[in-house]
Amino acid sequence: MLIHSFKGVSTKYLNNYLVYNNFVNFAKESRSGKEQILLDRIINTECLSKSVNIANRPAVPLPQAS
């Protein structure tokens, strides 16, 4: 396993980073081919957020002019 510390990448998201990095750097497809693969993945991935959950989130505080 990897022993070195990673700088700039949270270990919580390390797996996602490694998958993305390998996809970008080692996939044989052209740029447009990679874009199509990502678009297909986005369209076909089930979303875990429901509109009800989003609607019930607290409002984001906005800065007020003084």
PDB file with one MODEL, atoms N, CA, C and O in Angstrom:
MODEL        1
ATOM      1  N   MET A   1       0.849  -1.188   0.000  1.00  0.00           N
ATOM      2  CA  MET A   1       0.000   0.000   0.000  1.00  0.00           C
ATOM      3  C   MET A   1       0.880   1.232   0.000  1.00  0.00           C
ATOM      4  O   MET A   1       2.091   1.137   0.204  1.00  0.00           O
ATOM      5  N   LEU A   2       0.291   2.368  -0.224  1.00  0.00           N
ATOM      6  CA  LEU A   2       1.043   3.615  -0.286  1.00  0.00           C
ATOM      7  C   LEU A   2       1.387   4.103   1.109  1.00  0.00           C
ATOM      8  O   LEU A   2       0.526   4.141   1.988  1.00  0.00           O
ATOM      9  N   ILE A   3       2.623   4.469   1.312  1.00  0.00           N
ATOM     10  CA  ILE A   3       3.075   4.936   2.615  1.00  0.00           C
ATOM     11  C   ILE A   3       3.280   6.442   2.618  1.00  0.00           C
ATOM     12  O   ILE A   3       3.212   7.080   3.668  1.00  0.00           O
ATOM     13  N   HIS A   4       3.529   7.007   1.451  1.00  0.00           N
ATOM     14  CA  HIS A   4       3.808   8.441   1.356  1.00  0.00           C
ATOM     15  C   HIS A   4       2.578   9.261   1.702  1.00  0.00           C
ATOM     16  O   HIS A   4       1.448   8.842   1.450  1.00  0.00           O
ATOM     17  N   SER A   5       2.805  10.433   2.281  1.00  0.00           N
ATOM     18  CA  SER A   5       1.673  11.320   2.555  1.00  0.00           C
ATOM     19  C   SER A   5       1.329  12.081   1.281  1.00  0.00           C
ATOM     20  O   SER A   5       2.210  12.428   0.495  1.00  0.00           O
ATOM     21  N   PHE A   6       0.054  12.332   1.089  1.00  0.00           N
ATOM     22  CA  PHE A   6      -0.410  13.061  -0.082  1.00  0.00           C
ATOM     23  C   PHE A   6      -0.643  14.506   0.302  1.00  0.00           C
ATOM     24  O   PHE A   6      -1.224  14.796   1.347  1.00  0.00           O
ATOM     25  N   LYS A   7      -0.192  15.400  -0.539  1.00  0.00           N
ATOM     26  CA  LYS A   7      -0.381  16.821  -0.281  1.00  0.00           C
ATOM     27  C   LYS A   7      -1.406  17.369  -1.264  1.00  0.00           C
ATOM     28  O   LYS A   7      -1.294  17.151  -2.471  1.00  0.00           O
ATOM     29  N   GLY A   8      -2.397  18.076  -0.754  1.00  0.00           N
ATOM     30  CA  GLY A   8      -3.386  18.707  -1.612  1.00  0.00           C
ATOM     31  C   GLY A   8      -4.612  17.860  -1.890  1.00  0.00           C
ATOM     32  O   GLY A   8      -5.552  18.342  -2.522  1.00  0.00           O
ATOM     33  N   VAL A   9      -4.633  16.619  -1.440  1.00  0.00           N
ATOM     34  CA  VAL A   9      -5.789  15.755  -1.663  1.00  0.00           C
ATOM     35  C   VAL A   9      -6.219  15.181  -0.326  1.00  0.00           C
ATOM     36  O   VAL A   9      -5.446  14.496   0.344  1.00  0.00           O
ATOM     37  N   SER A  10      -7.456  15.466   0.059  1.00  0.00           N
ATOM     38  CA  SER A  10      -7.986  14.926   1.300  1.00  0.00           C
ATOM     39  C   SER A  10      -8.083  13.408   1.183  1.00  0.00           C
ATOM     40  O   SER A  10      -8.528  12.890   0.159  1.00  0.00           O
ATOM     41  N   THR A  11      -7.671  12.701   2.218  1.00  0.00           N
ATOM     42  CA  THR A  11      -7.744  11.241   2.162  1.00  0.00           C
ATOM     43  C   THR A  11      -9.186  10.757   2.068  1.00  0.00           C
ATOM     44  O   THR A  11      -9.432   9.639   1.617  1.00  0.00           O
ATOM     45  N   LYS A  12     -10.137  11.579   2.485  1.00  0.00           N
ATOM     46  CA  LYS A  12     -11.551  11.219   2.362  1.00  0.00           C
ATOM     47  C   LYS A  12     -11.926  11.029   0.890  1.00  0.00           C
ATOM     48  O   LYS A  12     -12.738  10.164   0.563  1.00  0.00           O
ATOM     49  N   TYR A  13     -11.341  11.830   0.010  1.00  0.00           N
ATOM     50  CA  TYR A  13     -11.661  11.789  -1.413  1.00  0.00           C
ATOM     51  C   TYR A  13     -10.530  11.190  -2.245  1.00  0.00           C
ATOM     52  O   TYR A  13     -10.531  11.320  -3.470  1.00  0.00           O
ATOM     53  N   LEU A  14      -9.574  10.542  -1.604  1.00  0.00           N
ATOM     54  CA  LEU A  14      -8.403  10.034  -2.306  1.00  0.00           C
ATOM     55  C   LEU A  14      -8.776   9.027  -3.389  1.00  0.00           C
ATOM     56  O   LEU A  14      -8.218   9.073  -4.485  1.00  0.00           O
ATOM     57  N   ASN A  15      -9.699   8.125  -3.107  1.00  0.00           N
ATOM     58  CA  ASN A  15     -10.093   7.136  -4.106  1.00  0.00           C
ATOM     59  C   ASN A  15     -10.668   7.816  -5.344  1.00  0.00           C
ATOM     60  O   ASN A  15     -10.335   7.441  -6.468  1.00  0.00           O
ATOM     61  N   ASN A  16     -11.533   8.818  -5.144  1.00  0.00           N
ATOM     62  CA  ASN A  16     -12.102   9.545  -6.284  1.00  0.00           C
ATOM     63  C   ASN A  16     -11.008  10.223  -7.096  1.00  0.00           C
ATOM     64  O   ASN A  16     -11.036  10.202  -8.327  1.00  0.00           O
ATOM     65  N   TYR A  17     -10.045  10.825  -6.405  1.00  0.00           N
ATOM     66  CA  TYR A  17      -8.939  11.493  -7.087  1.00  0.00           C
ATOM     67  C   TYR A  17      -8.126  10.500  -7.915  1.00  0.00           C
ATOM     68  O   TYR A  17      -7.782  10.787  -9.062  1.00  0.00           O
ATOM     69  N   LEU A  18      -7.820   9.349  -7.350  1.00  0.00           N
ATOM     70  CA  LEU A  18      -7.022   8.360  -8.069  1.00  0.00           C
ATOM     71  C   LEU A  18      -7.748   7.841  -9.302  1.00  0.00           C
ATOM     72  O   LEU A  18      -7.131   7.657 -10.351  1.00  0.00           O
ATOM     73  N   VAL A  19      -9.040   7.604  -9.189  1.00  0.00           N
ATOM     74  CA  VAL A  19      -9.822   7.151 -10.342  1.00  0.00           C
ATOM     75  C   VAL A  19      -9.823   8.221 -11.423  1.00  0.00           C
ATOM     76  O   VAL A  19      -9.602   7.925 -12.597  1.00  0.00           O
ATOM     77  N   TYR A  20     -10.073   9.476 -11.022  1.00  0.00           N
ATOM     78  CA  TYR A  20     -10.088  10.581 -11.983  1.00  0.00           C
ATOM     79  C   TYR A  20      -8.716  10.742 -12.635  1.00  0.00           C
ATOM     80  O   TYR A  20      -8.620  10.870 -13.855  1.00  0.00           O
ATOM     81  N   ASN A  21      -7.662  10.737 -11.833  1.00  0.00           N
ATOM     82  CA  ASN A  21      -6.308  10.919 -12.348  1.00  0.00           C
ATOM     83  C   ASN A  21      -5.949   9.816 -13.345  1.00  0.00           C
ATOM     84  O   ASN A  21      -5.387  10.095 -14.404  1.00  0.00           O
ATOM     85  N   ASN A  22      -6.268   8.582 -13.014  1.00  0.00           N
ATOM     86  CA  ASN A  22      -5.987   7.475 -13.930  1.00  0.00           C
ATOM     87  C   ASN A  22      -6.799   7.598 -15.210  1.00  0.00           C
ATOM     88  O   ASN A  22      -6.294   7.316 -16.297  1.00  0.00           O
ATOM     89  N   PHE A  23      -8.044   8.014 -15.089  1.00  0.00           N
ATOM     90  CA  PHE A  23      -8.887   8.182 -16.271  1.00  0.00           C
ATOM     91  C   PHE A  23      -8.306   9.246 -17.195  1.00  0.00           C
ATOM     92  O   PHE A  23      -8.191   9.027 -18.401  1.00  0.00           O
ATOM     93  N   VAL A  24      -7.942  10.388 -16.639  1.00  0.00           N
ATOM     94  CA  VAL A  24      -7.431  11.498 -17.441  1.00  0.00           C
ATOM     95  C   VAL A  24      -6.087  11.153 -18.075  1.00  0.00           C
ATOM     96  O   VAL A  24      -5.856  11.458 -19.245  1.00  0.00           O
ATOM     97  N   ASN A  25      -5.212  10.526 -17.319  1.00  0.00           N
ATOM     98  CA  ASN A  25      -3.845  10.317 -17.794  1.00  0.00           C
ATOM     99  C   ASN A  25      -3.615   9.021 -18.567  1.00  0.00           C
ATOM    100  O   ASN A  25      -2.689   8.951 -19.375  1.00  0.00           O
ATOM    101  N   PHE A  26      -4.434   7.995 -18.339  1.00  0.00           N
ATOM    102  CA  PHE A  26      -4.122   6.704 -18.933  1.00  0.00           C
ATOM    103  C   PHE A  26      -5.188   6.160 -19.878  1.00  0.00           C
ATOM    104  O   PHE A  26      -4.956   5.140 -20.528  1.00  0.00           O
ATOM    105  N   ALA A  27      -6.343   6.804 -19.976  1.00  0.00           N
ATOM    106  CA  ALA A  27      -7.368   6.334 -20.909  1.00  0.00           C
ATOM    107  C   ALA A  27      -6.879   6.555 -22.341  1.00  0.00           C
ATOM    108  O   ALA A  27      -6.278   7.586 -22.641  1.00  0.00           O
ATOM    109  N   LYS A  28      -7.130   5.610 -23.205  1.00  0.00           N
ATOM    110  CA  LYS A  28      -6.630   5.659 -24.583  1.00  0.00           C
ATOM    111  C   LYS A  28      -7.505   6.513 -25.501  1.00  0.00           C
ATOM    112  O   LYS A  28      -7.084   6.854 -26.607  1.00  0.00           O
ATOM    113  N   GLU A  29      -8.703   6.859 -25.063  1.00  0.00           N
ATOM    114  CA  GLU A  29      -9.616   7.596 -25.915  1.00  0.00           C
ATOM    115  C   GLU A  29      -9.126   9.027 -26.138  1.00  0.00           C
ATOM    116  O   GLU A  29      -8.296   9.543 -25.389  1.00  0.00           O
ATOM    117  N   SER A  30      -9.662   9.651 -27.187  1.00  0.00           N
ATOM    118  CA  SER A  30      -9.373  11.063 -27.439  1.00  0.00           C
ATOM    119  C   SER A  30     -10.110  11.904 -26.402  1.00  0.00           C
ATOM    120  O   SER A  30     -10.897  11.380 -25.614  1.00  0.00           O
ATOM    121  N   ARG A  31      -9.851  13.204 -26.408  1.00  0.00           N
ATOM    122  CA  ARG A  31     -10.524  14.089 -25.454  1.00  0.00           C
ATOM    123  C   ARG A  31     -12.039  14.014 -25.616  1.00  0.00           C
ATOM    124  O   ARG A  31     -12.763  13.926 -24.624  1.00  0.00           O
ATOM    125  N   SER A  32     -12.525  14.049 -26.859  1.00  0.00           N
ATOM    126  CA  SER A  32     -13.975  13.978 -27.068  1.00  0.00           C
ATOM    127  C   SER A  32     -14.520  12.619 -26.629  1.00  0.00           C
ATOM    128  O   SER A  32     -15.646  12.534 -26.140  1.00  0.00           O
ATOM    129  N   GLY A  33     -13.735  11.563 -26.798  1.00  0.00           N
ATOM    130  CA  GLY A  33     -14.155  10.243 -26.325  1.00  0.00           C
ATOM    131  C   GLY A  33     -14.266  10.192 -24.816  1.00  0.00           C
ATOM    132  O   GLY A  33     -15.204   9.609 -24.273  1.00  0.00           O
ATOM    133  N   LYS A  34     -13.295  10.812 -24.129  1.00  0.00           N
ATOM    134  CA  LYS A  34     -13.335  10.879 -22.667  1.00  0.00           C
ATOM    135  C   LYS A  34     -14.533  11.697 -22.199  1.00  0.00           C
ATOM    136  O   LYS A  34     -15.203  11.329 -21.233  1.00  0.00           O
ATOM    137  N   GLU A  35     -14.805  12.815 -22.889  1.00  0.00           N
ATOM    138  CA  GLU A  35     -15.959  13.644 -22.525  1.00  0.00           C
ATOM    139  C   GLU A  35     -17.254  12.858 -22.680  1.00  0.00           C
ATOM    140  O   GLU A  35     -18.155  12.977 -21.850  1.00  0.00           O
ATOM    141  N   GLN A  36     -17.352  12.059 -23.734  1.00  0.00           N
ATOM    142  CA  GLN A  36     -18.554  11.255 -23.954  1.00  0.00           C
ATOM    143  C   GLN A  36     -18.708  10.195 -22.866  1.00  0.00           C
ATOM    144  O   GLN A  36     -19.820   9.941 -22.402  1.00  0.00           O
ATOM    145  N   ILE A  37     -17.608   9.579 -22.462  1.00  0.00           N
ATOM    146  CA  ILE A  37     -17.652   8.585 -21.385  1.00  0.00           C
ATOM    147  C   ILE A  37     -18.145   9.234 -20.096  1.00  0.00           C
ATOM    148  O   ILE A  37     -18.998   8.676 -19.405  1.00  0.00           O
ATOM    149  N   LEU A  38     -17.610  10.413 -19.771  1.00  0.00           N
ATOM    150  CA  LEU A  38     -18.033  11.109 -18.555  1.00  0.00           C
ATOM    151  C   LEU A  38     -19.497  11.520 -18.629  1.00  0.00           C
ATOM    152  O   LEU A  38     -20.229  11.383 -17.649  1.00  0.00           O
ATOM    153  N   LEU A  39     -19.932  12.024 -19.788  1.00  0.00           N
ATOM    154  CA  LEU A  39     -21.331  12.421 -19.949  1.00  0.00           C
ATOM    155  C   LEU A  39     -22.255  11.219 -19.767  1.00  0.00           C
ATOM    156  O   LEU A  39     -23.275  11.318 -19.086  1.00  0.00           O
ATOM    157  N   ASP A  40     -21.906  10.095 -20.366  1.00  0.00           N
ATOM    158  CA  ASP A  40     -22.712   8.879 -20.201  1.00  0.00           C
ATOM    159  C   ASP A  40     -22.771   8.457 -18.739  1.00  0.00           C
ATOM    160  O   ASP A  40     -23.818   8.036 -18.249  1.00  0.00           O
ATOM    161  N   ARG A  41     -21.646   8.570 -18.048  1.00  0.00           N
ATOM    162  CA  ARG A  41     -21.591   8.209 -16.618  1.00  0.00           C
ATOM    163  C   ARG A  41     -22.494   9.124 -15.795  1.00  0.00           C
ATOM    164  O   ARG A  41     -23.225   8.659 -14.921  1.00  0.00           O
ATOM    165  N   ILE A  42     -22.442  10.424 -16.076  1.00  0.00           N
ATOM    166  CA  ILE A  42     -23.268  11.386 -15.344  1.00  0.00           C
ATOM    167  C   ILE A  42     -24.745  11.121 -15.583  1.00  0.00           C
ATOM    168  O   ILE A  42     -25.541  11.127 -14.644  1.00  0.00           O
ATOM    169  N   ILE A  43     -25.112  10.891 -16.831  1.00  0.00           N
ATOM    170  CA  ILE A  43     -26.519  10.674 -17.177  1.00  0.00           C
ATOM    171  C   ILE A  43     -27.048   9.382 -16.557  1.00  0.00           C
ATOM    172  O   ILE A  43     -28.204   9.330 -16.136  1.00  0.00           O
ATOM    173  N   ASN A  44     -26.227   8.350 -16.495  1.00  0.00           N
ATOM    174  CA  ASN A  44     -26.688   7.037 -16.042  1.00  0.00           C
ATOM    175  C   ASN A  44     -26.437   6.738 -14.571  1.00  0.00           C
ATOM    176  O   ASN A  44     -26.757   5.645 -14.104  1.00  0.00           O
ATOM    177  N   THR A  45     -25.868   7.689 -13.830  1.00  0.00           N
ATOM    178  CA  THR A  45     -25.614   7.485 -12.408  1.00  0.00           C
ATOM    179  C   THR A  45     -26.818   7.948 -11.602  1.00  0.00           C
ATOM    180  O   THR A  45     -27.339   9.044 -11.807  1.00  0.00           O
ATOM    181  N   GLU A  46     -27.244   7.100 -10.691  1.00  0.00           N
ATOM    182  CA  GLU A  46     -28.389   7.444  -9.850  1.00  0.00           C
ATOM    183  C   GLU A  46     -27.997   8.546  -8.870  1.00  0.00           C
ATOM    184  O   GLU A  46     -26.963   8.473  -8.207  1.00  0.00           O
ATOM    185  N   CYS A  47     -28.834   9.552  -8.795  1.00  0.00           N
ATOM    186  CA  CYS A  47     -28.579  10.682  -7.896  1.00  0.00           C
ATOM    187  C   CYS A  47     -29.109  10.339  -6.509  1.00  0.00           C
ATOM    188  O   CYS A  47     -30.234   9.857  -6.373  1.00  0.00           O
ATOM    189  N   LEU A  48     -28.304  10.587  -5.483  1.00  0.00           N
ATOM    190  CA  LEU A  48     -28.698  10.249  -4.122  1.00  0.00           C
ATOM    191  C   LEU A  48     -29.444  11.379  -3.420  1.00  0.00           C
ATOM    192  O   LEU A  48     -30.027  11.155  -2.359  1.00  0.00           O
ATOM    193  N   SER A  49     -29.441  12.581  -3.980  1.00  0.00           N
ATOM    194  CA  SER A  49     -30.162  13.704  -3.376  1.00  0.00           C
ATOM    195  C   SER A  49     -31.570  13.760  -3.939  1.00  0.00           C
ATOM    196  O   SER A  49     -31.778  13.614  -5.143  1.00  0.00           O
ATOM    197  N   LYS A  50     -32.515  13.969  -3.073  1.00  0.00           N
ATOM    198  CA  LYS A  50     -33.897  14.115  -3.505  1.00  0.00           C
ATOM    199  C   LYS A  50     -34.278  15.576  -3.397  1.00  0.00           C
ATOM    200  O   LYS A  50     -33.760  16.300  -2.547  1.00  0.00           O
ATOM    201  N   SER A  51     -35.179  16.004  -4.252  1.00  0.00           N
ATOM    202  CA  SER A  51     -35.565  17.418  -4.244  1.00  0.00           C
ATOM    203  C   SER A  51     -36.153  17.821  -2.901  1.00  0.00           C
ATOM    204  O   SER A  51     -36.031  18.979  -2.500  1.00  0.00           O
ATOM    205  N   VAL A  52     -36.788  16.890  -2.199  1.00  0.00           N
ATOM    206  CA  VAL A  52     -37.342  17.198  -0.879  1.00  0.00           C
ATOM    207  C   VAL A  52     -36.216  17.554   0.086  1.00  0.00           C
ATOM    208  O   VAL A  52     -36.340  18.501   0.862  1.00  0.00           O
ATOM    209  N   ASN A  53     -35.120  16.802   0.040  1.00  0.00           N
ATOM    210  CA  ASN A  53     -33.983  17.088   0.913  1.00  0.00           C
ATOM    211  C   ASN A  53     -33.367  18.441   0.598  1.00  0.00           C
ATOM    212  O   ASN A  53     -32.988  19.183   1.505  1.00  0.00           O
ATOM    213  N   ILE A  54     -33.267  18.759  -0.671  1.00  0.00           N
ATOM    214  CA  ILE A  54     -32.681  20.036  -1.067  1.00  0.00           C
ATOM    215  C   ILE A  54     -33.582  21.183  -0.640  1.00  0.00           C
ATOM    216  O   ILE A  54     -33.091  22.211  -0.174  1.00  0.00           O
ATOM    217  N   ALA A  55     -34.882  21.025  -0.792  1.00  0.00           N
ATOM    218  CA  ALA A  55     -35.825  22.084  -0.421  1.00  0.00           C
ATOM    219  C   ALA A  55     -35.822  22.340   1.080  1.00  0.00           C
ATOM    220  O   ALA A  55     -36.120  23.455   1.510  1.00  0.00           O
ATOM    221  N   ASN A  56     -35.495  21.340   1.883  1.00  0.00           N
ATOM    222  CA  ASN A  56     -35.518  21.497   3.340  1.00  0.00           C
ATOM    223  C   ASN A  56     -34.187  21.955   3.934  1.00  0.00           C
ATOM    224  O   ASN A  56     -34.064  22.073   5.153  1.00  0.00           O
ATOM    225  N   ARG A  57     -33.203  22.210   3.097  1.00  0.00           N
ATOM    226  CA  ARG A  57     -31.917  22.707   3.597  1.00  0.00           C
ATOM    227  C   ARG A  57     -32.082  24.129   4.116  1.00  0.00           C
ATOM    228  O   ARG A  57     -32.922  24.881   3.621  1.00  0.00           O
ATOM    229  N   PRO A  58     -31.280  24.499   5.115  1.00  0.00           N
ATOM    230  CA  PRO A  58     -31.336  25.892   5.569  1.00  0.00           C
ATOM    231  C   PRO A  58     -30.802  26.822   4.482  1.00  0.00           C
ATOM    232  O   PRO A  58     -29.956  26.437   3.674  1.00  0.00           O
ATOM    233  N   ALA A  59     -31.303  28.028   4.479  1.00  0.00           N
ATOM    234  CA  ALA A  59     -30.877  29.013   3.484  1.00  0.00           C
ATOM    235  C   ALA A  59     -29.415  29.385   3.697  1.00  0.00           C
ATOM    236  O   ALA A  59     -28.924  29.406   4.826  1.00  0.00           O
ATOM    237  N   VAL A  60     -28.745  29.670   2.623  1.00  0.00           N
ATOM    238  CA  VAL A  60     -27.356  30.117   2.698  1.00  0.00           C
ATOM    239  C   VAL A  60     -27.367  31.580   3.114  1.00  0.00           C
ATOM    240  O   VAL A  60     -28.022  32.397   2.466  1.00  0.00           O
ATOM    241  N   PRO A  61     -26.654  31.931   4.187  1.00  0.00           N
ATOM    242  CA  PRO A  61     -26.657  33.331   4.614  1.00  0.00           C
ATOM    243  C   PRO A  61     -25.927  34.207   3.598  1.00  0.00           C
ATOM    244  O   PRO A  61     -24.843  33.859   3.131  1.00  0.00           O
ATOM    245  N   LEU A  62     -26.520  35.322   3.269  1.00  0.00           N
ATOM    246  CA  LEU A  62     -25.919  36.265   2.335  1.00  0.00           C
ATOM    247  C   LEU A  62     -25.327  37.435   3.100  1.00  0.00           C
ATOM    248  O   LEU A  62     -25.887  37.861   4.110  1.00  0.00           O
ATOM    249  N   PRO A  63     -24.208  37.956   2.635  1.00  0.00           N
ATOM    250  CA  PRO A  63     -23.632  39.125   3.312  1.00  0.00           C
ATOM    251  C   PRO A  63     -24.553  40.330   3.149  1.00  0.00           C
ATOM    252  O   PRO A  63     -25.142  40.542   2.088  1.00  0.00           O
ATOM    253  N   GLN A  64     -24.663  41.096   4.197  1.00  0.00           N
ATOM    254  CA  GLN A  64     -25.529  42.273   4.146  1.00  0.00           C
ATOM    255  C   GLN A  64     -24.676  43.524   4.035  1.00  0.00           C
ATOM    256  O   GLN A  64     -23.609  43.627   4.640  1.00  0.00           O
ATOM    257  N   ALA A  65     -25.168  44.472   3.250  1.00  0.00           N
ATOM    258  CA  ALA A  65     -24.459  45.747   3.095  1.00  0.00           C
ATOM    259  C   ALA A  65     -24.535  46.522   4.398  1.00  0.00           C
ATOM    260  O   ALA A  65     -25.564  46.523   5.074  1.00  0.00           O
ATOM    261  N   SER A  66     -23.441  47.181   4.745  1.00  0.00           N
ATOM    262  CA  SER A  66     -23.443  47.941   5.997  1.00  0.00           C
ATOM    263  C   SER A  66     -23.688  49.407   5.765  1.00  0.00           C
ATOM    264  O   SER A  66     -23.721  50.185   6.718  1.00  0.00           O
TER     265      SER A  66
ENDMDL
END
